[in-house]
Amino acid sequence: MFSNIKNLAIIAHVDHGKTTLVDALFKQSGLFRDNQQIETCAMDYNDLERERGITILAKCTSFVWHGTKLNIVDTPGHADFGGEVERILSMVDGVLVLVDAAEGPMPQTKFVLSKALALNLNPIVVISKIDKSDARVSEVVDEIFDLFIALGANDTQLDFPIVYASGRNGWAVKHLEDPRKDLTPLFECVLSHVPDATIIENQPFQILVTMLEYDQYLGRILTGKILSGTANINDVVHVLRPGTESDIERARLTKLLSFRGLERIPITTARAGDIIALAGLELATVADTIAAMDISVPLKAIPIDPPTISITFSVNDSPLAGKEGKKLTSRMIGERLFREAEGNVSITVRRSHHEESYEVAGRGELQLGILIETMRREGFELSIGRPKVLFHKDENTGDTLEPLEELYVDLDDEFTGIVVEKLIQRKGEMIDMRPSGMGKTRIKFLIPTRGLIGYYGDFLTDTRGTGIMNKSFHSYVPHKGNIEGRNKGVLVSTAHGKAVPYALFFLKDRGTLFVNPGDPVYEGMIIGENSRENELEVNPTKEKQLSNCRAAGKDENIKIPNPRQMSLEQAIAYIQKDEVVEVTPGSIRLRKKHLDSTTRKKMSRTKEAE
């Protein structure tokens, strides 16, 4: 039980140094022993987070500095996981806004800052990575101030303190000329500018659930900030849900957990103002209120921005189904998806008109790709359809509205022409273009979400892998018309078996291959990209005809170029409406929805007639 508690969120764009700064705060707060081995990016303990180098889930941590308990929430920086940031802002009383000293404010910075300012939170601005060779500190400070004004910050919020820091080297200063020793200036700024948590002790207990996890021993673990009263082990509570007249369930609090570093420590009592996790409830979920029996009205939850795209999840019905995964049925897939939607408020799930498929809506291809990757690692086999944009109807005019993205691209000057040309073809509107130093250019576009589906692969090709794309939801606008999709056809297998070198050698001139010799193939499977616009049916299992005639010389060595390897997100973005991605624990394959050639031609003629 601490007399002073401060709750703080760290928000920033992806790769601006949030998790690295938290590492440094850990080490200098006295949380660990001097000789204790600590991994880098300790808060990113999820396997996918470590592999991809990004934060996916918001996480709570806590440590003590000079008698004050600091509860810190590390948040994702990618726009697709913005829902993680939105829901946790109700738990905190202040925010650290990290901005890269070279890149400046980016789309996600603008998005999360607007949410924080709307909640009347007073931010502390941290200019990170100021030791970079291309740092432009004074320009970035001006850009941040302009951003605050553009977002309608009040006078108090505009008087934000600035701290200059390097999380990797573990120091912070209030003025650039100050000696660079440690993070003490940042700690002092937090203590002086972040208000103490509001403590209302003379009221019944109530907490708003903002995070949900599953534990194999404790079951559902619910995290939130206690808004009033005191929680004790074995207290009887009930769960209230907005829009529901009676309570959802009644239970005892079997476990109370407080955060300390990377661990959750069991406690017997917790009071208002603290962020805790609790167990013992079976039905409570995010946005529910857990309260003492005296409370009858649920707390109001912060509204979450709606999803912008959807993907169809269905049963894998390919000829290779069931050979790698263990979770195959529609029931298993549905249960897993609905469980995900409980804890992730930015994802919605509904059963499709087809009995064995589900429509899953989210913020972007990366967010849904992470969900699919998680499920395949859990042993699921799935068929994934092409992403579809979620349109809205204007209530006043009845016009169709579509989501618009704010897109920033950073690339070498020599690639600006081809990138601008392709984005304009995809209905993008260039808003700003300026040099960013070191022979690079930053361009800002407003572009429909539809225009970005399937573009990332082309972008990497056009910029030779050096370009960087960042996007964030902007608004809903009237439909901007048809956007052309993939301009090349595919090579479709007509046979079942294994791909052989002899056949692939003669197919390599037809286009780009997706399979290696020895890979299993089946009728209707996409084995490559055609160099022309039409779909081409080929036989990758055709063997060389052997005879008793011998040539004087040896057969030439067959050399086949390495196939194109697609990541899960790239595969999902690549396919067209009549194609799906077959996802198993060991493989990612592209295939046609209808494997039989005759059926595909019949469906094609039907669509042309319509």
Backbone torsions as a table, in degrees:
resi	resn	phi	psi	omega
1	MET	NA	116.3	-178.7
2	PHE	-109.6	143.6	179.6
3	SER	-73.1	-31.9	179.8
4	ASN	-119.0	126.4	177.3
5	ILE	-130.6	131.6	176.4
6	LYS	-125.0	129.3	-179.5
7	ASN	-108.8	126.7	-169.0
8	LEU	-138.6	137.6	174.2
9	ALA	-112.0	143.7	175.1
10	ILE	-107.1	117.9	-176.8
11	ILE	-124.7	143.1	179.6
12	ALA	-173.2	172.3	174.3
13	HIS	-74.6	163.5	-178.5
14	VAL	-60.4	138.1	174.9
15	ASP	67.5	26.6	175.0
16	HIS	-96.6	-0.2	169.8
17	GLY	104.8	22.4	-179.6
18	LYS	-62.6	-55.4	-174.1
19	THR	-67.4	-34.6	176.4
20	THR	-64.7	-39.1	177.6
21	LEU	-65.6	-39.9	177.5
22	VAL	-61.9	-39.2	175.2
23	ASP	-55.0	-47.2	-178.7
24	ALA	-66.1	-38.6	176.9
25	LEU	-62.3	-40.4	176.3
26	PHE	-54.9	-52.7	-171.8
27	LYS	-66.1	-34.6	-175.3
28	GLN	-93.0	-3.2	178.6
29	SER	-87.3	-5.3	-176.6
30	GLY	82.4	13.9	-177.7
31	LEU	-70.2	-33.6	-176.8
32	PHE	-113.8	158.3	174.1
33	ARG	-68.4	156.9	-179.3
34	ASP	-62.3	-33.5	-177.2
35	ASN	-98.5	9.6	-178.0
36	GLN	-79.4	132.8	-179.6
37	GLN	-80.4	121.3	-178.5
38	ILE	-120.0	130.0	178.3
39	GLU	-73.4	152.2	173.9
40	THR	-70.5	151.0	-176.9
41	CYS	50.2	53.7	-174.4
42	ALA	-61.1	-29.0	-178.9
43	MET	-72.6	-21.0	178.0
44	ASP	-89.1	72.1	-176.4
45	TYR	-92.5	-5.1	175.0
46	ASN	-72.7	140.3	-177.2
47	ASP	-57.1	-45.1	-178.8
48	LEU	-65.6	-34.7	178.5
49	GLU	-65.4	-40.9	179.8
50	ARG	-69.7	-38.9	-179.5
51	GLU	-66.5	-40.8	-175.1
52	ARG	-93.5	-11.7	178.7
53	GLY	70.8	26.7	179.2
54	ILE	-132.0	158.5	173.6
55	THR	-90.1	128.4	-177.9
56	ILE	-106.2	-42.1	-176.1
57	LEU	-111.6	139.4	172.5
58	ALA	-69.6	138.8	-176.6
59	LYS	-137.1	146.8	179.5
60	CYS	-100.6	145.7	172.6
61	THR	-146.1	171.1	-176.6
62	SER	-157.8	146.6	171.0
63	PHE	-155.3	170.9	-175.4
64	VAL	-112.7	133.8	177.2
65	TRP	-131.1	112.9	179.2
66	HIS	51.8	45.8	175.1
67	GLY	84.2	-2.9	179.1
68	THR	-106.9	130.1	177.1
69	LYS	-84.6	123.5	178.6
70	LEU	-106.9	112.3	171.9
71	ASN	-92.0	119.1	-176.3
72	ILE	-118.8	135.0	177.1
73	VAL	-111.2	117.9	175.6
74	ASP	-88.2	127.8	-172.4
75	THR	-116.1	157.1	175.5
76	PRO	-67.8	155.4	178.7
77	GLY	-106.9	-11.1	-178.0
78	HIS	-84.3	140.2	-175.4
79	ALA	-61.2	-29.7	-179.3
80	ASP	-63.4	-23.1	-179.1
81	PHE	-105.8	27.5	-179.5
82	GLY	-61.0	-28.3	178.0
83	GLY	-61.4	-32.0	176.9
84	GLU	-62.4	-36.7	-178.4
85	VAL	-76.3	-43.7	-176.3
86	GLU	-57.5	-44.0	-172.8
87	ARG	-74.0	-25.9	-176.2
88	ILE	-86.9	-11.0	-178.1
89	LEU	-64.8	-22.8	178.2
90	SER	-71.6	-14.4	-178.2
91	MET	-87.8	-16.7	-168.6
92	VAL	-111.9	163.1	179.7
93	ASP	-112.7	-2.2	178.5
94	GLY	-163.0	163.6	-179.5
95	VAL	-135.9	142.7	167.5
96	LEU	-97.2	120.0	178.7
97	VAL	-101.8	107.9	179.3
98	LEU	-89.1	133.3	177.6
99	VAL	-132.5	129.7	178.5
100	ASP	-65.5	133.8	-176.2
101	ALA	-67.8	-17.3	178.7
102	ALA	-100.7	-44.7	-174.5
103	GLU	-79.4	-31.7	-177.3
104	GLY	76.3	-170.6	-179.4
105	PRO	-64.0	132.8	-178.7
106	MET	-118.5	175.9	-174.0
107	PRO	-53.6	-44.8	-178.5
108	GLN	-68.5	-32.7	175.4
109	THR	-58.3	-46.6	-179.7
110	LYS	-63.9	-41.6	-176.5
111	PHE	-63.6	-53.4	-175.2
112	VAL	-72.7	-31.5	178.5
113	LEU	-65.9	-38.3	178.3
114	SER	-62.4	-38.5	178.4
115	LYS	-66.5	-41.5	-179.0
116	ALA	-66.8	-42.1	179.9
117	LEU	-66.0	-35.5	179.1
118	ALA	-64.5	-25.9	178.7
119	LEU	-91.3	10.2	179.3
120	ASN	62.0	30.0	174.4
121	LEU	-83.7	138.4	179.9
122	ASN	-96.1	112.2	-174.2
123	PRO	-82.9	155.1	166.6
124	ILE	-108.0	125.6	-178.7
125	VAL	-92.8	127.3	177.1
126	VAL	-116.0	115.8	174.8
127	ILE	-85.6	106.7	-174.2
128	SER	-96.3	163.9	177.5
129	LYS	56.2	41.7	-178.5
130	ILE	-75.2	-6.9	176.9
131	ASP	-87.4	4.4	177.8
132	LYS	-70.8	150.0	-177.1
133	SER	-66.0	-29.3	-178.2
134	ASP	-102.3	22.5	179.4
135	ALA	-65.1	141.0	177.8
136	ARG	-134.3	73.8	-167.3
137	VAL	-61.7	-50.7	-175.0
138	SER	-63.2	-40.3	178.0
139	GLU	-64.4	-39.7	-179.4
140	VAL	-66.5	-38.7	177.4
141	VAL	-61.3	-42.9	177.9
142	ASP	-63.2	-41.0	179.4
143	GLU	-63.9	-37.9	178.8
144	ILE	-66.1	-43.5	179.1
145	PHE	-61.7	-43.6	177.5
146	ASP	-61.3	-38.1	179.1
147	LEU	-65.0	-42.5	177.7
148	PHE	-58.8	-44.3	-179.5
149	ILE	-64.7	-43.1	-179.0
150	ALA	-63.0	-29.8	-179.0
151	LEU	-89.2	4.1	175.4
152	GLY	77.2	33.6	178.9
153	ALA	-65.8	144.6	177.8
154	ASN	-81.2	177.5	-174.9
155	ASP	-61.3	-39.1	179.8
156	THR	-65.5	-42.1	-179.6
157	GLN	-69.4	-31.6	178.6
158	LEU	-70.9	-20.7	178.3
159	ASP	-88.2	49.6	-174.6
160	PHE	-79.1	141.4	174.1
161	PRO	-75.6	150.8	179.6
162	ILE	-120.6	132.1	175.1
163	VAL	-123.4	135.3	178.1
164	TYR	-102.4	130.7	-170.4
165	ALA	-145.6	161.4	168.9
166	SER	-133.6	103.0	-178.2
167	GLY	-64.9	-36.6	-178.5
168	ARG	-64.3	-37.9	-179.6
169	ASN	-94.0	-7.2	172.4
170	GLY	72.5	42.2	175.3
171	TRP	-141.7	158.8	177.5
172	ALA	-148.6	147.9	178.5
173	VAL	-139.0	154.5	176.8
174	LYS	-88.1	-23.3	176.9
175	HIS	-133.8	143.2	-173.1
176	LEU	-61.3	-26.7	-178.1
177	GLU	-86.7	-4.5	-179.7
178	ASP	-69.3	152.1	176.2
179	PRO	-63.4	141.9	-174.9
180	ARG	-101.9	97.9	-175.1
181	LYS	-111.4	-61.9	-174.4
182	ASP	-151.1	-164.8	-176.4
183	LEU	-95.6	13.3	-178.7
184	THR	-56.2	-43.1	177.9
185	PRO	-57.8	-34.5	178.9
186	LEU	-71.1	-43.5	176.2
187	PHE	-57.9	-45.4	-178.3
188	GLU	-64.5	-37.4	179.3
189	CYS	-65.5	-39.9	178.4
190	VAL	-63.9	-45.4	-178.5
191	LEU	-63.9	-34.0	-175.7
192	SER	-88.1	-24.7	-173.4
193	HIS	-110.0	-22.6	178.2
194	VAL	-89.7	123.0	-178.7
195	PRO	-66.7	153.1	175.3
196	ASP	-64.6	150.7	176.6
197	ALA	-62.1	138.9	179.2
198	THR	-69.8	126.3	-177.3
199	ILE	-115.0	110.4	177.3
200	ILE	-113.4	96.1	-172.1
201	GLU	-91.7	-22.6	-174.0
202	ASN	-91.5	22.7	178.9
203	GLN	-123.3	159.4	177.2
204	PRO	-62.0	155.2	-177.9
205	PHE	-67.3	134.7	171.2
206	GLN	-156.2	143.3	-178.4
207	ILE	-142.8	139.6	177.5
208	LEU	-98.5	121.8	-177.2
209	VAL	-75.0	126.5	179.4
210	THR	-119.9	-15.4	179.5
211	MET	-141.0	146.3	-179.2
212	LEU	-134.0	130.6	175.4
213	GLU	-132.5	164.3	175.8
214	TYR	-117.3	134.9	177.3
215	ASP	-123.6	136.0	-175.8
216	GLN	-66.8	-18.8	179.7
217	TYR	-102.8	-38.7	-174.4
218	LEU	-98.8	-12.0	-177.6
219	GLY	80.8	-136.9	-177.7
220	ARG	-75.4	125.5	176.5
221	ILE	-111.8	121.6	-175.6
222	LEU	-109.8	131.2	-177.3
223	THR	-117.7	140.9	177.8
224	GLY	-173.8	177.7	178.9
225	LYS	-101.4	129.4	177.5
226	ILE	-71.5	118.9	-176.4
227	LEU	-89.5	-25.5	177.3
228	SER	-160.4	156.1	174.7
229	GLY	78.2	-166.7	-177.1
230	THR	-132.3	139.3	176.9
231	ALA	-105.0	134.5	177.8
232	ASN	-129.9	152.3	176.6
233	ILE	-57.6	137.0	178.2
234	ASN	74.4	7.1	172.8
235	ASP	-64.4	142.3	176.3
236	VAL	-87.8	126.4	-179.1
237	VAL	-132.2	166.8	172.4
238	HIS	-133.8	163.2	-174.3
239	VAL	-110.0	127.2	179.2
240	LEU	-113.4	139.8	-178.1
241	ARG	-127.3	132.9	178.6
242	PRO	-57.1	136.4	-179.7
243	GLY	86.2	-0.9	179.7
244	THR	-116.4	129.4	-174.9
245	GLU	-71.8	-46.9	-178.0
246	SER	-99.5	168.2	179.2
247	ASP	-71.3	156.4	-177.3
248	ILE	-80.8	-41.4	178.9
249	GLU	-160.8	163.6	174.2
250	ARG	-128.3	139.8	-176.3
251	ALA	-162.3	175.1	173.9
252	ARG	-102.2	148.2	175.8
253	LEU	-78.9	103.9	-176.5
254	THR	-85.2	-18.7	-177.6
255	LYS	-152.0	130.4	172.0
256	LEU	-116.5	133.4	-176.1
257	LEU	-128.9	133.8	175.4
258	SER	-109.8	150.5	-178.2
259	PHE	-89.4	135.0	173.6
260	ARG	-144.6	107.1	-176.4
261	GLY	62.8	-129.2	-179.8
262	LEU	-90.7	2.8	-174.8
263	GLU	-112.7	160.7	170.5
264	ARG	-110.6	120.8	-174.2
265	ILE	-102.1	126.9	176.9
266	PRO	-63.4	136.2	176.2
267	ILE	-131.9	165.7	-179.1
268	THR	-102.0	-21.1	-179.5
269	THR	-151.2	150.5	177.8
270	ALA	-145.3	145.6	-175.8
271	ARG	-117.3	173.4	-176.0
272	ALA	-58.3	144.3	179.2
273	GLY	98.2	-19.9	-177.6
274	ASP	-91.0	151.6	173.6
275	ILE	-97.7	122.9	-176.3
276	ILE	-134.9	168.2	170.6
277	ALA	-118.8	145.6	-179.2
278	LEU	-139.2	155.0	-179.1
279	ALA	-132.2	166.4	179.5
280	GLY	117.5	-2.9	-179.5
281	LEU	-111.6	141.8	-174.3
282	GLU	-105.3	-23.2	-173.4
283	LEU	-115.3	-18.7	-177.2
284	ALA	-63.9	145.3	-179.3
285	THR	-144.4	-173.8	-177.8
286	VAL	-60.9	139.0	180.0
287	ALA	81.5	-2.4	174.4
288	ASP	-82.0	158.1	176.3
289	THR	-108.3	125.9	173.6
290	ILE	-102.8	122.7	-171.1
291	ALA	-145.1	163.9	172.3
292	ALA	-64.7	161.7	-174.5
293	MET	-64.7	-17.9	179.7
294	ASP	-72.9	-22.2	-176.8
295	ILE	-87.0	133.4	-178.7
296	SER	-123.7	-6.0	-178.4
297	VAL	-115.7	126.1	-179.7
298	PRO	-71.1	154.6	175.3
299	LEU	-73.7	153.2	179.5
300	LYS	-84.0	127.6	179.3
301	ALA	-92.0	152.1	178.0
302	ILE	-69.0	128.1	178.3
303	PRO	-65.5	143.6	-178.3
304	ILE	-106.1	137.7	177.0
305	ASP	-60.0	143.1	-175.4
306	PRO	-71.8	158.3	175.3
307	PRO	-67.5	160.4	-175.7
308	THR	-116.2	-23.5	178.8
309	ILE	-133.5	159.8	177.1
310	SER	-134.4	154.3	179.1
311	ILE	-134.6	141.6	178.3
312	THR	-89.3	122.9	173.4
313	PHE	-100.9	127.6	179.1
314	SER	-142.2	173.3	-179.3
315	VAL	-68.8	141.0	176.4
316	ASN	-76.8	113.9	-177.5
317	ASP	-115.2	26.3	179.2
318	SER	-78.3	165.3	178.0
319	PRO	-61.9	-18.4	-179.9
320	LEU	-98.4	9.9	-177.4
321	ALA	-62.6	141.3	174.6
322	GLY	85.7	-0.9	-177.2
323	LYS	-87.5	-17.9	-178.0
324	GLU	-122.4	-33.7	-176.8
325	GLY	-100.3	166.1	179.6
326	LYS	-114.7	-18.1	-177.9
327	LYS	-110.1	102.7	-166.8
328	LEU	-119.2	-23.4	-167.8
329	THR	-83.7	160.3	178.0
330	SER	-62.6	-37.0	-179.8
331	ARG	-62.7	-45.0	179.7
332	MET	-63.4	-42.5	179.7
333	ILE	-63.6	-45.2	-179.5
334	GLY	-62.2	-43.7	179.8
335	GLU	-61.4	-41.1	-179.3
336	ARG	-67.3	-40.4	-179.3
337	LEU	-67.9	-42.8	179.9
338	PHE	-67.7	-31.7	176.4
339	ARG	-68.0	-36.9	177.1
340	GLU	-64.9	-41.2	-178.7
341	ALA	-66.5	-24.9	177.5
342	GLU	-63.4	-45.8	-175.7
343	GLY	-90.8	-19.0	-178.7
344	ASN	-112.2	100.5	-171.4
345	VAL	-71.2	-15.6	-179.1
346	SER	-89.4	2.5	177.5
347	ILE	-113.7	136.3	174.5
348	THR	-123.3	145.8	-177.4
349	VAL	-129.9	135.2	172.7
350	ARG	-143.8	149.3	178.9
351	ARG	-71.7	134.0	-179.8
352	SER	-76.4	169.4	177.4
353	HIS	-64.1	-24.1	174.2
354	HIS	-84.2	130.9	-170.4
355	GLU	-60.8	-30.8	-173.6
356	GLU	-103.1	23.9	-180.0
357	SER	-137.9	160.3	-177.9
358	TYR	-135.7	142.4	175.6
359	GLU	-96.6	117.1	-178.8
360	VAL	-112.0	120.8	-177.5
361	ALA	-109.2	139.2	-179.9
362	GLY	-150.3	-167.3	-174.6
363	ARG	-86.0	-21.2	-176.5
364	GLY	-177.8	173.4	-177.7
365	GLU	-64.0	-35.6	-178.7
366	LEU	-67.1	-43.6	-179.4
367	GLN	-61.0	-46.7	179.9
368	LEU	-72.0	-31.1	175.7
369	GLY	-64.1	-38.0	177.0
370	ILE	-63.9	-41.1	177.3
371	LEU	-61.6	-44.6	-179.9
372	ILE	-64.4	-43.0	-180.0
373	GLU	-63.3	-39.7	177.7
374	THR	-62.6	-43.2	-178.7
375	MET	-66.9	-39.3	-179.9
376	ARG	-65.7	-32.8	177.3
377	ARG	-72.7	-19.6	176.1
378	GLU	-86.9	-0.9	176.7
379	GLY	102.4	12.9	-179.8
380	PHE	-84.6	149.0	166.7
381	GLU	-115.9	134.0	-172.4
382	LEU	-139.9	156.7	165.1
383	SER	-113.8	124.9	-173.2
384	ILE	-115.0	127.0	179.4
385	GLY	-87.1	176.0	179.7
386	ARG	-70.4	140.0	176.8
387	PRO	-59.4	140.7	178.3
388	LYS	-123.2	138.6	178.7
389	VAL	-78.7	141.3	178.7
390	LEU	-91.9	113.6	-180.0
391	PHE	-89.9	156.2	175.8
392	HIS	-120.4	160.5	174.1
393	LYS	-107.0	130.6	176.3
394	ASP	-69.9	123.5	-175.4
395	GLU	-65.2	-28.3	-176.4
396	ASN	-87.4	-46.3	-174.2
397	THR	-102.1	-18.2	-176.6
398	GLY	79.3	5.3	179.7
399	ASP	-71.9	154.1	176.5
400	THR	-81.4	128.4	179.3
401	LEU	-111.9	144.3	178.1
402	GLU	-128.2	154.5	-179.1
403	PRO	-71.2	141.4	179.5
404	LEU	-115.9	137.0	-178.8
405	GLU	-107.3	144.0	169.3
406	GLU	-93.4	116.2	-171.4
407	LEU	-116.7	130.6	172.8
408	TYR	-114.8	131.6	173.9
409	VAL	-122.7	132.0	174.6
410	ASP	-113.8	123.3	-174.2
411	LEU	-154.3	164.2	176.0
412	ASP	-66.3	148.8	-175.2
413	ASP	-55.9	-34.3	-174.9
414	GLU	-68.4	-16.7	-176.7
415	PHE	-101.0	0.8	-174.0
416	THR	-63.3	-37.8	-175.6
417	GLY	-60.9	-51.3	-176.9
418	ILE	-68.0	-36.6	-179.9
419	VAL	-67.7	-45.8	179.1
420	VAL	-61.7	-42.5	-179.8
421	GLU	-59.7	-46.1	-177.1
422	LYS	-71.2	-36.1	179.5
423	LEU	-69.9	-34.2	176.1
424	ILE	-67.5	-37.6	175.6
425	GLN	-61.3	-27.8	179.7
426	ARG	-93.7	23.9	175.8
427	LYS	71.5	22.6	176.5
428	GLY	-79.1	148.2	178.2
429	GLU	-119.8	117.8	-178.2
430	MET	-75.4	124.7	-177.3
431	ILE	-101.6	-37.7	-175.3
432	ASP	-151.4	148.1	177.3
433	MET	-149.9	121.6	-177.6
434	ARG	-150.1	150.0	176.3
435	PRO	-69.1	140.9	179.6
436	SER	-112.4	11.8	177.1
437	GLY	89.9	162.0	177.1
438	MET	59.3	32.5	178.4
439	GLY	73.4	21.4	-178.3
440	LYS	-117.8	158.9	-179.8
441	THR	-129.4	142.0	173.9
442	ARG	-112.6	127.6	-179.7
443	ILE	-122.1	137.0	178.3
444	LYS	-111.3	130.6	178.8
445	PHE	-125.2	155.6	161.4
446	LEU	-111.6	120.5	-171.7
447	ILE	-142.5	141.4	177.2
448	PRO	-60.9	147.9	177.3
449	THR	-56.8	-35.2	178.7
450	ARG	-58.7	-35.0	-176.4
451	GLY	-69.6	-19.2	-178.7
452	LEU	-94.9	-12.9	179.4
453	ILE	-68.1	120.0	178.9
454	GLY	84.1	2.9	-176.5
455	TYR	-88.5	-24.7	-171.2
456	TYR	-58.4	-39.7	178.4
457	GLY	-61.6	-44.1	176.7
458	ASP	-62.3	-38.7	-178.9
459	PHE	-62.5	-45.5	178.8
460	LEU	-64.1	-38.7	178.0
461	THR	-64.9	-45.8	-176.6
462	ASP	-67.0	-29.6	-178.8
463	THR	-102.8	9.7	179.5
464	ARG	55.4	36.7	175.6
465	GLY	79.3	4.4	-175.8
466	THR	-99.8	-12.2	-176.7
467	GLY	-78.8	154.7	177.9
468	ILE	-126.4	130.2	178.9
469	MET	-115.9	135.1	174.9
470	ASN	-137.2	135.7	-177.7
471	LYS	-137.2	159.7	176.7
472	SER	-153.8	145.4	179.7
473	PHE	-59.7	134.8	-178.0
474	HIS	-108.1	-58.9	-176.7
475	SER	-172.4	179.5	172.4
476	TYR	-104.2	133.3	-177.0
477	VAL	-132.4	162.7	176.3
478	PRO	-57.7	148.6	-177.7
479	HIS	-55.0	132.5	-173.5
480	LYS	-97.5	11.9	176.2
481	GLY	95.0	-179.4	-175.0
482	ASN	-71.6	140.3	175.5
483	ILE	-120.2	126.1	-178.9
484	GLU	-66.3	140.4	-179.8
485	GLY	-91.3	-145.2	-178.9
486	ARG	-60.7	133.6	-175.7
487	ASN	-98.2	10.9	177.6
488	LYS	-130.0	149.6	177.6
489	GLY	-84.0	-171.2	-177.6
490	VAL	-129.2	160.2	173.6
491	LEU	-97.0	120.9	-174.1
492	VAL	-113.8	130.8	-179.0
493	SER	-71.6	143.0	176.2
494	THR	-108.8	2.2	-173.7
495	ALA	-135.2	160.8	178.3
496	HIS	-110.4	134.1	179.9
497	GLY	154.3	-140.9	178.3
498	LYS	-122.3	140.2	178.8
499	ALA	-66.8	137.4	-177.2
500	VAL	-116.3	150.6	-177.5
501	PRO	-59.2	-38.3	-176.8
502	TYR	-59.5	-45.8	-179.4
503	ALA	-69.4	-43.0	-177.8
504	LEU	-66.2	-30.5	179.6
505	PHE	-60.6	-39.7	-179.1
506	PHE	-84.3	-16.7	178.6
507	LEU	-86.7	-18.7	-175.7
508	LYS	-62.5	-26.3	179.1
509	ASP	-78.6	-12.3	179.3
510	ARG	-81.5	-19.0	-177.6
511	GLY	166.3	-153.6	-179.2
512	THR	-100.9	127.7	-178.2
513	LEU	-85.3	150.7	175.9
514	PHE	-111.2	-5.6	-173.2
515	VAL	-123.6	155.9	174.7
516	ASN	-99.4	159.4	170.9
517	PRO	-58.9	135.3	-177.9
518	GLY	93.7	-12.8	177.8
519	ASP	-70.2	140.0	176.8
520	PRO	-69.3	139.2	177.0
521	VAL	-133.5	164.5	177.8
522	TYR	-150.8	166.2	-179.8
523	GLU	-61.4	129.0	-179.5
524	GLY	93.5	-5.9	178.7
525	MET	-80.7	139.0	178.1
526	ILE	-85.0	118.1	-176.7
527	ILE	-108.2	-1.8	179.8
528	GLY	-179.1	175.6	177.5
529	GLU	-105.8	127.5	178.9
530	ASN	-71.7	147.3	177.9
531	SER	-76.1	-10.9	178.4
532	ARG	-115.1	-179.3	-173.7
533	GLU	-80.2	-19.9	-173.5
534	ASN	-86.9	161.0	174.8
535	GLU	-84.1	133.9	-175.7
536	LEU	-122.9	125.5	178.1
537	GLU	-90.2	129.8	-175.2
538	VAL	-137.0	165.3	178.8
539	ASN	-117.3	99.3	-178.7
540	PRO	-81.0	0.5	-178.9
541	THR	-104.8	6.9	-175.1
542	LYS	-70.0	121.2	179.6
543	GLU	-88.6	159.7	174.9
544	LYS	-72.8	132.2	179.1
545	GLN	-71.0	123.0	-178.5
546	LEU	-96.5	144.7	177.6
547	SER	-141.7	176.6	-179.4
548	ASN	-88.7	6.1	176.9
549	CYS	-88.0	134.2	-179.1
550	ARG	-113.2	137.1	176.0
551	ALA	-84.9	154.8	-179.7
552	ALA	-66.9	-36.7	178.9
553	GLY	-99.1	170.2	179.1
554	LYS	-80.9	156.4	173.4
555	ASP	-63.1	144.6	179.8
556	GLU	-68.1	150.0	177.3
557	ASN	-68.7	130.9	179.8
558	ILE	-86.4	121.6	179.0
559	LYS	-116.7	122.0	-178.1
560	ILE	-117.6	129.3	178.8
561	PRO	-64.9	153.8	178.1
562	ASN	-61.3	136.5	-179.2
563	PRO	-71.7	160.3	175.3
564	ARG	-73.7	124.1	177.7
565	GLN	-98.7	121.4	-179.8
566	MET	-104.2	138.5	169.5
567	SER	-73.8	169.9	-179.5
568	LEU	-60.0	-45.6	-179.5
569	GLU	-64.6	-38.9	178.5
570	GLN	-65.9	-39.5	179.4
571	ALA	-65.3	-42.0	-179.6
572	ILE	-64.4	-39.1	-179.5
573	ALA	-74.6	-22.5	-174.4
574	TYR	-78.1	-35.8	-170.6
575	ILE	-69.5	158.8	176.0
576	GLN	-101.8	-177.5	-174.9
577	LYS	-62.2	-31.6	-177.4
578	ASP	-93.4	18.4	-177.7
579	GLU	-129.1	158.9	176.8
580	VAL	-138.2	163.9	174.1
581	VAL	-105.4	124.2	175.1
582	GLU	-88.4	116.4	-175.9
583	VAL	-114.0	121.9	175.8
584	THR	-130.5	168.3	179.3
585	PRO	-56.5	-25.2	-177.1
586	GLY	-115.0	-9.3	-171.9
587	SER	-144.3	153.9	169.3
588	ILE	-128.1	114.8	-177.9
589	ARG	-124.3	149.2	173.8
590	LEU	-102.9	142.3	-178.9
591	ARG	-154.0	165.4	173.6
592	LYS	-81.3	149.8	175.6
593	LYS	-60.2	-45.3	178.1
594	HIS	-102.5	113.7	-174.1
595	LEU	-72.9	-32.5	-176.6
596	ASP	-75.9	131.0	-177.4
597	SER	-62.5	-41.2	-179.0
598	THR	-62.9	-41.4	179.0
599	THR	-64.6	-40.4	179.7
600	ARG	-63.1	-43.0	179.9
601	LYS	-66.0	-37.2	178.7
602	LYS	-65.5	-43.3	178.8
603	MET	-64.8	-37.3	179.3
604	SER	-64.5	-42.1	178.8
605	ARG	-66.3	-36.2	178.7
606	THR	-63.2	-42.9	-179.7
607	LYS	-67.3	-37.9	178.7
608	GLU	-65.2	-37.0	179.3
609	ALA	-67.2	-34.6	179.3
610	GLU	-69.0	NA	NA
